[in-house]
Amino acid sequence: MIDKFFPVSDEQGLGMLPIMASKYGFLLGTGSGAVAYAMQTYLNKLTKDDVVVMLFGDSGRAYLSKNYF
């Protein structure tokens, strides 16, 4: 079941790529960066009993030459 949708711009998704790589070691693609950005903006609305699942559906391997990381 999907409870919420969050519009995320390309720039916002791309901006998460270096953060997720350096802080967590995740080499994400732009779609996964958008998921991470949406979750980051939603975290303050969660309670300690909430359960959240983030699906990272793409890899950053295709973007290694783009210098996003």
VENBELSUL-V750048 format. One line per field, one symbol per residue. ss: DSSP state (~ for helix, > for strand, _ for the rest). psi: psi as a letter, one per 40 degrees, with the letter a starting at -180 (. if undefined). burial: + if it has 16 or more other ideal C-beta (glycine too) atoms within 10 Angstrom, else -. Layout:
ss = ???
psi = ???
burial = ???
//
This chain:
ss = _________~~~~~~~~~~~~~~~___>_~~~~~~~~~~~~~~~~_____________>_~~~~~~___
psi = hhdiihhhiddddddedddddddeehgiadddddddddddeedeeiieeihhhhhheiiedeedeefe.
burial = -------+---++++++-+++----+++++-+++++++-----------------+---+--+----+-
//
